[in-house]
Amino acid sequence: MRLFGQLVVGPAGAGKSSYCAEIVQHCQTIGRSVFVVNLDPAAEHFDYPVALDVRDLINLTDVIEGGAYGPNGGLVFCMEYLLENISWLHDQISNQFVEDDYILFDCPGQIELYTHLNIMRRIVDEFQQMDMRMCGVYLLDSQFIEDMPKFFAGVLSAMSVMVQLEIPHVNVLTKVDKLGRAAKSAEFERFLDFNASDLMGDTRTYNPKLQHLNRALATVIDEHSLVQFVPLNVRDKSSIARVMFIIDNSIQYGEDLDIDPRFVRKEVDAACDV
């Protein structure tokens, strides 16, 4: 059964759940079907209809109340438990979705799950065995651009997630609507398709002990050209459409589907109107 999916990841506070809610609303507006699966055992509430919830299997609150783990260790335990019981998730997906359904997976914000551990990679492998075309969508708060060390920490995390998951990957700068006029400036454009060495500037302004490390990291980013960002302004429907258009292309969604041409025209027109 072929399915399509976005694995929505990123650090806590990046706007993953808000992103899913906006994508659902956008798709409803244009008459497109999309579903959301919650893979975060720590989630408390949703602004979108949940088609499938991992908390029906295991809940972080229950794990913490058991007394053996704190929040971070408990979340790792939950995800390992999900992996050990992956047949549950497989059965739920098989029973609730049909051929060519499009699913957003709202994932936990603990970045170690993607960069240091292989839990999410193994879950992605299970999805691919189900014939699911997946795209990793890494979200980073656009306000990080106001703090260069934080921005480059986000860039390095994005690189690590992309390398670890080994699936098509799109990086999105969220909350662009909160930047105001700054989002339309040439300075902001520099952060989308950037030169790390230029953005980092004079490394002497950083900790002197880390000058060589900073230069080396900037060189790795520039030489491999691995990280670019797509801006997302949730108040601009064309911005949302453009993000979806890029992700859909990465997983070849719609290439061999019988899709209403009016829907395609809406998506393409909105994606190009930026």
C-alpha positions in Angstrom: 0.0 0.0 0.0 1.8 3.1 -1.2 1.5 6.1 1.2 3.1 9.6 1.3 4.4 11.2 4.5 6.2 14.1 6.1 8.3 13.5 9.2 7.9 16.8 10.9 11.0 17.3 13.2 12.9 20.1 14.9 13.9 21.4 18.3 11.3 22.1 20.9 9.5 25.4 20.2 10.2 25.3 16.5 6.4 25.1 15.8 5.9 21.5 14.7 2.4 21.2 15.9 1.5 24.6 14.6 3.0 23.7 11.2 0.8 20.6 11.1 -2.3 22.6 12.0 -1.6 25.2 9.3 -0.9 22.5 6.6 -4.2 20.8 7.5 -6.1 24.1 7.3 -4.4 24.9 4.0 -5.2 21.5 2.5 -8.9 21.8 3.6 -9.1 25.2 1.9 -7.9 23.8 -1.4 -9.8 20.6 -1.2 -6.9 18.3 -0.5 -6.9 15.4 1.9 -4.2 15.1 4.5 -4.0 13.3 7.9 -1.9 13.9 11.0 -0.4 11.2 13.2 1.0 12.2 16.6 4.3 10.5 17.3 5.0 12.6 20.4 4.2 10.7 23.7 4.6 14.1 25.5 2.0 16.0 23.5 -0.8 17.6 25.6 -3.2 19.2 23.1 -3.7 19.6 19.4 -4.9 22.3 17.1 -5.7 19.7 14.4 -7.7 16.5 14.1 -5.6 13.5 15.1 -6.0 10.5 12.9 -3.7 8.3 15.0 -2.1 9.0 18.4 1.0 7.2 19.8 -0.3 8.0 23.3 -2.9 5.2 22.8 0.2 2.9 23.1 2.4 4.8 25.6 2.2 8.2 27.3 5.2 10.1 28.8 3.1 11.2 31.8 2.5 7.5 32.8 6.2 6.7 32.3 7.3 9.6 34.5 4.7 8.8 37.2 6.2 5.3 37.3 9.2 6.9 38.9 12.0 5.3 36.9 12.6 8.2 34.4 12.7 11.9 34.1 11.3 13.8 31.1 14.2 13.2 28.7 14.9 9.6 29.7 11.2 8.9 29.7 10.8 10.2 26.2 13.6 8.0 25.0 12.0 5.1 26.8 8.7 5.8 25.1 10.2 5.9 21.6 12.1 2.7 22.2 8.9 1.1 23.4 7.2 2.2 20.2 10.0 0.7 18.2 9.7 -2.6 20.1 6.0 -2.6 19.4 6.2 -1.2 15.9 3.7 -3.8 14.7 1.1 -1.8 16.6 1.9 1.3 14.5 2.0 -0.8 11.4 -1.4 -2.3 12.1 -2.9 1.1 13.0 -1.7 2.7 9.7 -2.8 -0.3 7.6 -6.3 -0.2 9.1 -6.8 3.6 9.0 -5.3 4.7 5.7 -5.7 3.7 2.1 -3.6 3.8 -1.0 -2.0 7.2 -1.7 -3.1 8.8 1.5 -0.9 11.8 2.7 0.2 11.8 6.3 2.0 14.3 8.5 3.9 12.7 11.4 4.1 15.2 14.3 7.3 14.1 16.1 8.9 14.7 19.5 11.2 17.8 19.9 14.0 16.0 21.7 16.7 16.4 19.0 18.9 13.6 20.3 16.3 11.2 19.0 17.4 12.2 15.5 21.1 13.1 15.9 22.5 10.8 18.5 20.2 7.8 18.6 19.0 5.6 15.8 15.4 5.2 17.1 13.8 7.5 14.5 16.0 6.2 11.7 14.7 2.7 12.5 11.1 3.9 12.6 11.6 5.6 9.2 13.0 2.2 7.9 9.8 0.6 9.0 7.7 3.2 7.2 9.7 2.7 4.0 9.1 -1.1 4.3 5.4 -0.2 4.2 6.0 1.5 0.8 5.7 5.0 2.3 7.5 7.8 0.5 8.9 10.0 3.3 10.3 13.5 3.4 12.0 14.8 6.6 10.8 18.4 7.3 13.2 20.1 9.7 11.7 23.2 11.3 13.9 26.0 12.8 12.5 29.1 14.5 13.4 32.0 12.2 14.2 34.2 15.2 17.4 32.1 15.6 18.9 34.3 12.9 19.2 37.1 15.5 21.7 35.0 17.4 24.4 33.6 15.1 25.6 30.8 17.4 22.0 29.6 17.9 21.4 29.7 14.1 24.5 27.6 13.3 23.6 25.2 16.1 20.3 24.8 14.2 22.1 24.4 10.9 24.3 21.7 12.3 21.3 19.9 13.8 19.6 20.0 10.4 22.7 18.5 8.8 22.8 15.8 11.4 19.2 14.9 11.0 19.4 14.8 7.2 22.5 12.5 7.3 21.0 10.3 10.0 17.6 9.7 8.4 18.7 9.4 4.8 15.4 10.4 3.2 14.5 13.5 1.1 14.9 16.5 3.3 13.6 20.0 3.4 14.6 22.7 6.0 11.9 25.3 6.9 12.4 28.6 8.7 9.2 29.0 10.7 7.5 32.0 12.3 8.6 34.3 9.5 5.4 36.3 10.1 6.8 37.4 13.5 9.9 39.0 11.9 7.8 41.8 10.3 9.7 43.9 7.9 12.9 42.1 8.6 11.5 39.1 6.7 11.6 41.1 3.4 15.1 42.5 3.8 18.2 41.5 1.9 19.7 40.6 5.2 17.0 37.9 5.8 17.5 36.5 2.3 21.2 35.8 3.2 20.0 33.1 5.7 18.0 31.1 3.2 20.7 30.0 0.7 23.7 31.1 2.7 27.5 31.1 2.8 28.4 30.0 6.3 31.8 31.6 6.3 30.3 35.0 5.3 27.5 34.8 7.9 29.9 33.7 10.6 32.1 36.7 9.8 35.2 37.4 12.0 35.6 34.3 14.2 37.6 36.3 16.6 34.3 37.6 18.0 33.6 34.1 19.3 35.5 32.2 22.0 39.1 32.3 21.0 39.5 28.6 21.9 36.9 27.7 19.3 38.2 29.7 16.3 39.6 26.7 14.4 36.5 24.6 15.2 34.2 27.4 14.0 36.1 27.8 10.7 36.2 24.1 10.1 32.4 23.8 10.7 31.7 26.7 8.3 34.0 25.0 5.7 32.1 21.7 6.0 28.7 23.5 5.5 29.9 25.5 2.5 31.8 22.8 0.7 28.9 20.3 0.8 26.1 22.9 0.3 23.9 20.6 2.4 21.6 23.2 4.1 19.2 25.6 2.6 16.0 27.0 4.1 12.5 27.7 2.8 10.7 30.5 4.7 7.2 29.8 6.1 4.9 32.7 6.8 1.6 31.2 8.0 -0.3 34.4 7.2 0.6 34.1 3.5 -1.1 31.2 1.7 1.4 31.3 -1.1 4.2 30.7 1.4 2.4 27.6 2.8 1.7 26.4 -0.8 5.3 26.9 -1.8 6.6 24.8 1.1 4.1 22.0 0.2 5.0 22.2 -3.4 8.7 21.7 -2.6 8.1 18.8 -0.3 5.6 17.1 -2.7 8.3 17.3 -5.4 10.8 15.7 -3.2 8.6 12.6 -2.7 7.1 12.7 -6.2 3.6 13.2 -4.8 1.0 13.6 -7.5 3.1 12.5 -10.5 1.1 9.4 -11.2 -2.1 10.2 -9.3 -5.5 11.1 -10.8 -5.6 14.6 -9.3 -8.1 17.3 -10.2 -6.3 19.7 -12.4 -7.9 22.6 -10.6 -6.1 21.5 -7.4 -2.8 21.3 -9.3 -3.3 24.8 -10.7 -4.1 26.2 -7.3 -1.0 24.7 -5.8 1.4 25.7 -8.6 0.0 29.3 -8.9 0.2 29.8 -5.1 3.7 28.3 -4.9 5.0 30.6 -7.7 3.3 33.7 -6.3 6.1 34.6 -3.9 
